[in-house]
Amino acid sequence: MNSSNNNLIHAQSRENINDFSPLLLLVESNRAVATMLQETFVAWGYHVWVVDNGHEGLDVVSRHTVDVILLDMHTPMMDGRTMLDELRWAGYHMPVWVMSGGSDIHMLRQLLQEGAQGFLVKPFHPHTLQEACAEIFYRVGRHKKYNAQHPSTAIHATRARQHSS
């Protein structure tokens, strides 16, 4: 998934994106995990950039308007903690949720003090991820732009649709 080899899983410029759909940057070096997450986010109506390290993530942020970042802590060349530090040092304030395995829970909690808005412990259930996304966009006011309800309402509506299918 090296951007220099044009192996980004999915990339769109803001000009080609429906303004009602949030743009999420996923920084994840495991191709299988990245593909699964990307497919999930697209099914939920998000536009997704996927890169495999912090350097590529910073490049995307510098060139495009990103609404939220989901950032793995263990990526090659530049890890997630360093990317988070660089983002905040450069003055970017978009929400960043970090993710890592269960053995990193202490570090994930510490990152909340260093500028992350939340964290996910791998492996996580898609419902947990959906709740996190709903909460993120509700907090930053994007719910007005794409008509999402409060996270708990949105989750209940999703469950109702799933059970009626």
Buried (B, 14 or more C-beta within 10 A) or exposed (E): BEBEEEEBBBBBEEEEBEEEBBBBBBBBBBEEBBBEBBEBBBEBEBBBBBBBBBBBBBEBBEEBEBBBBBBBBBBEEBBBBBBBBBBBEEEBEBBBBBBBEEEBEEBBEEBEEEBBBBBBBBEEEEEEBBBBBBBBBBBBEBBEBBEBEEBEEBBEEBEEEEEEE
